[in-house]
Amino acid sequence: MATGRVRTTALGYSLLAPSLFGVVTFLLLPMLVVAWLSLHRWDLLGPIRFVGLDNWRSVLSDSTFGNSLLVTALFIALVVPLQTVLGLVAASMLARGLPGSGLFRTVYVVPWICAPLAIAVLWRWLLAPTDGAVNALLGRRVEWLTDPGLALPVVSAVTVWTNVGYVTLFFLAGILAIPADIHHAARVDGATAWQRFRRITLPMLRPTLFFVLVTGIVSAAQVFDTVYALTGGGPQDRTDLVAHRIYVEAFGAAAVGRAAVMAIVLFAILVAATIAQHLYFRRRISYDLV
Amino acid sequence: MTSSSRVLSGAAIYFWLALGALITLTPFALGLLTSLRSPQQFATGSPLGLPRPPTLANYTGLAGAGFGRAIVVTALMTAVIVIGQLTFSVLAGYAFARLTFAGRDILFWVYIATLMVPPTVTIVPLYLMMAQAGLRNTFWALVLPFVFGSPYAIFLLREYFRAIPADLIRAARIDGANTLDVLVHVVVPASRPILVTLTLITVVSQWNNFMWPLVITSGSKWRVLTVATAGLQSQYNAQWTLVMAATTVAIVPLIALFIVFARHIAASIVVSGLR
């Protein structure tokens, strides 16, 4: 019996060995290294020097990083509500099950399946001031990507365009999982379509809504490819999202220690946001459904 | 009365659904059309018209810009990562689902905790680690961070494996099968749907990966498609016909995959929730 347990343990660890190596080396160790790096100065090539809290002081008093956090917050505030509402509307229409709904559902996911980098390059041409398709369609010249007031809304719109189909899939799955009896009973009781949506569909979708919001915020906070190819963070740093700032700091300015500080701050914000939403939704879900 | 209002709302729904599809697909169609124009046609004609006559010159131009190699590197990278990730995730998922051993539950929670680690945060330290290991600009640097399995895949596989009837495995055991036999002949065949899901999701995310290849490779040797497309765009900013051909090449293989597996991919996304 005892040898059997030893054998199972050995077998368990030998099955886990490759993934454990991967988790430790490429997920856990980097978290330690990033903390260590934040206390050092490195220019990507030369020697690494210990500088104490210098990077922390310089990043936290730096208006460029403050601007990036603000831009990212604005970006999230534009993208997440819009894609969530549009996804919910599209899903409600698809859930009617009209002939051809499956085809529409498939079409909507196409942008999401494509490389965000390629999507950004495509839109860079579509929005080009003189020879782009959007201005040709409008018949006037709009500086979509270089107008300081337009750039962030435009980058947000491209992101929403990419994500809506993905969000729709989750809402559609959520709506279809609601037992038909509930809707039927409400209809018998004379509830209107809006009342049924408001009182049945929406409350029953809370877990889906939670998932869509959390993943929406976490992924929007990390958008990089889209700004890299669309605006390069400009004009005047108006689209300098945090992930792009980290990249520029580390691989453009060769200030790797400062980039490490920014990465840690981003991580802390993401963890806090996830926990906060979790607490909020757990309370709401249990009150309403139990 | 009710039936006529229903018909009306049906028509309204089709109108909005079709508008959504139009907004979704038109950008792709316009990009494709422009990739089929010669630079002269592009300079003189409207970007909204049809190319007359359509030309493949931009695509042959891409071959000269090293896109052939980029396609091979991207396909190879994706294949190696998919095979490694699936194999090692199956092994780990089985250990967590079906074996009882000391430290199992703690380790499982460690794996789950790493789901909170965002790729954007690890990219800088990973770069340092690869540089120290002398692996900058190598094929290994492209695949190593992803090839040993993904905690999320392991989590999903564990759930799936736990639902396989114990009798099925016990019967194989009685027939003298060892763990490897059980995995290959019982567990994997019983888990086809989730394995297809994970394969599709991994192909999509690796084929589209940009930030890591961008920082860890340089020059044309290990350049992947996304990096090549970005490079072309910044190098030939005004040559939109060539750039749209590059975008099309980066996008089309996944759209083809998507058309073949359309039904499955929608379900896969919902199951895994992963990019």
Chai-1 contact restraints between the chains, C-beta under 6 A:
chainA,res_idxA,chainB,res_idxB,connection_type,confidence,min_distance_angstrom,max_distance_angstrom,comment,restraint_id
A,T8,B,L99,contact,1.0,0.0,6.0,A-B,restraint_1
A,T8,B,F101,contact,1.0,0.0,6.0,A-B,restraint_2
A,T9,B,F101,contact,1.0,0.0,6.0,A-B,restraint_3
A,T9,B,A102,contact,1.0,0.0,6.0,A-B,restraint_4
A,G12,B,A95,contact,1.0,0.0,6.0,A-B,restraint_5
A,G12,B,L99,contact,1.0,0.0,6.0,A-B,restraint_6
A,G12,B,F101,contact,1.0,0.0,6.0,A-B,restraint_7
A,L15,B,L91,contact,1.0,0.0,6.0,A-B,restraint_8
A,L15,B,A95,contact,1.0,0.0,6.0,A-B,restraint_9
A,L16,B,A92,contact,1.0,0.0,6.0,A-B,restraint_10
A,L16,B,A95,contact,1.0,0.0,6.0,A-B,restraint_11
A,P18,B,F88,contact,1.0,0.0,6.0,A-B,restraint_12
A,P18,B,F148,contact,1.0,0.0,6.0,A-B,restraint_13
A,S19,B,F88,contact,1.0,0.0,6.0,A-B,restraint_14
A,S19,B,A92,contact,1.0,0.0,6.0,A-B,restraint_15
A,S19,B,F148,contact,1.0,0.0,6.0,A-B,restraint_16
A,S19,B,G149,contact,1.0,0.0,6.0,A-B,restraint_17
A,F21,B,F148,contact,1.0,0.0,6.0,A-B,restraint_18
A,G22,B,F148,contact,1.0,0.0,6.0,A-B,restraint_19
A,G22,B,G149,contact,1.0,0.0,6.0,A-B,restraint_20
A,V23,B,T114,contact,1.0,0.0,6.0,A-B,restraint_21
A,F26,B,P145,contact,1.0,0.0,6.0,A-B,restraint_22
A,L27,B,T114,contact,1.0,0.0,6.0,A-B,restraint_23
A,L27,B,V117,contact,1.0,0.0,6.0,A-B,restraint_24
A,P30,B,T122,contact,1.0,0.0,6.0,A-B,restraint_25
A,P30,B,P125,contact,1.0,0.0,6.0,A-B,restraint_26
A,P30,B,L126,contact,1.0,0.0,6.0,A-B,restraint_27
A,V33,B,P125,contact,1.0,0.0,6.0,A-B,restraint_28
A,V34,B,P125,contact,1.0,0.0,6.0,A-B,restraint_29
A,M93,B,I13,contact,1.0,0.0,6.0,A-B,restraint_30
A,M93,B,L17,contact,1.0,0.0,6.0,A-B,restraint_31
A,F104,B,L17,contact,1.0,0.0,6.0,A-B,restraint_32
A,F104,B,A21,contact,1.0,0.0,6.0,A-B,restraint_33
A,T106,B,A262,contact,1.0,0.0,6.0,A-B,restraint_34
A,V107,B,A21,contact,1.0,0.0,6.0,A-B,restraint_35
A,V107,B,T24,contact,1.0,0.0,6.0,A-B,restraint_36
A,Y108,B,T24,contact,1.0,0.0,6.0,A-B,restraint_37
A,I113,B,V204,contact,1.0,0.0,6.0,A-B,restraint_38
A,I113,B,L254,contact,1.0,0.0,6.0,A-B,restraint_39
A,I113,B,F258,contact,1.0,0.0,6.0,A-B,restraint_40
A,C114,B,I251,contact,1.0,0.0,6.0,A-B,restraint_41
A,C114,B,L254,contact,1.0,0.0,6.0,A-B,restraint_42
A,A115,B,N208,contact,1.0,0.0,6.0,A-B,restraint_43
A,A115,B,T226,contact,1.0,0.0,6.0,A-B,restraint_44
A,A115,B,A250,contact,1.0,0.0,6.0,A-B,restraint_45
A,L117,B,F210,contact,1.0,0.0,6.0,A-B,restraint_46
A,L117,B,T226,contact,1.0,0.0,6.0,A-B,restraint_47
A,L117,B,A230,contact,1.0,0.0,6.0,A-B,restraint_48
A,A118,B,T229,contact,1.0,0.0,6.0,A-B,restraint_49
A,A118,B,T247,contact,1.0,0.0,6.0,A-B,restraint_50
A,A118,B,A250,contact,1.0,0.0,6.0,A-B,restraint_51
A,A118,B,I251,contact,1.0,0.0,6.0,A-B,restraint_52
A,V121,B,T229,contact,1.0,0.0,6.0,A-B,restraint_53
A,V121,B,Q233,contact,1.0,0.0,6.0,A-B,restraint_54
A,V121,B,T247,contact,1.0,0.0,6.0,A-B,restraint_55
A,L122,B,G31,contact,1.0,0.0,6.0,A-B,restraint_56
A,L122,B,T247,contact,1.0,0.0,6.0,A-B,restraint_57
A,W125,B,W240,contact,1.0,0.0,6.0,A-B,restraint_58
A,L126,B,P27,contact,1.0,0.0,6.0,A-B,restraint_59
A,A133,B,L30,contact,1.0,0.0,6.0,A-B,restraint_60
A,A133,B,P47,contact,1.0,0.0,6.0,A-B,restraint_61
A,A136,B,S46,contact,1.0,0.0,6.0,A-B,restraint_62
A,A136,B,P47,contact,1.0,0.0,6.0,A-B,restraint_63
A,A136,B,L48,contact,1.0,0.0,6.0,A-B,restraint_64
A,L169,B,A266,contact,1.0,0.0,6.0,A-B,restraint_65
A,L169,B,I269,contact,1.0,0.0,6.0,A-B,restraint_66
A,L169,B,V270,contact,1.0,0.0,6.0,A-B,restraint_67
A,A173,B,V270,contact,1.0,0.0,6.0,A-B,restraint_68
A,Q222,B,P118,contact,1.0,0.0,6.0,A-B,restraint_69
A,Q222,B,T120,contact,1.0,0.0,6.0,A-B,restraint_70
A,F224,B,M211,contact,1.0,0.0,6.0,A-B,restraint_71
A,D225,B,F210,contact,1.0,0.0,6.0,A-B,restraint_72
A,A229,B,A230,contact,1.0,0.0,6.0,A-B,restraint_73
A,A243,B,T120,contact,1.0,0.0,6.0,A-B,restraint_74
A,A250,B,V124,contact,1.0,0.0,6.0,A-B,restraint_75
A,F251,B,V215,contact,1.0,0.0,6.0,A-B,restraint_76
A,A259,B,V124,contact,1.0,0.0,6.0,A-B,restraint_77
A,A260,B,V124,contact,1.0,0.0,6.0,A-B,restraint_78
A,A263,B,V121,contact,1.0,0.0,6.0,A-B,restraint_79
A,A263,B,V124,contact,1.0,0.0,6.0,A-B,restraint_80
A,F267,B,V121,contact,1.0,0.0,6.0,A-B,restraint_81
A,L270,B,P118,contact,1.0,0.0,6.0,A-B,restraint_82
